[in-house]
Amino acid sequence: MAASGSKGPSQRQLRVGEQVRHAISDVLQRGEIRDDVVETTVISVSEVRMSPDLKIATAFVSPLGAKDDEAVIAALNHNAKFVRGRISHALRQMKYMPEVRFRLDTSFDNYAKIDALLRSPEVARDLDEDGDEDQN
């Protein structure tokens, strides 16, 4: 049993978050949202984080090939109540249907920055020097 002061989401939050992610992805894939911005954009739902009481679902999305990411997020948040209604069937086992909030997933940008740093000549030189010392 986990300690009461432990950090991070519970197994239940993770499980429900994954169920909500699948349900939202299905709604987006079927093209059920009637909004020009959403209809013309491929949207990837990378993660859904549930609040501890499971009443708020924060969906982290990546609009692929969109000119204006913020416009896509605004359109999704404008249609959040519709999405909540469409996912209710897939989540019928839940006591309360979570409020859905959409946020831009910036983790891929962070990974790209780290990758660029690791490939920079300065870091590569330092890594090579460390490797030479280990061989002596």
Helices and strands as residue ranges (DSSP letters): H 11-29, H 36-39, E 42-50, E 56-64, H 69-78, H 80-87, E 99-104, H 107-119, H 121-135
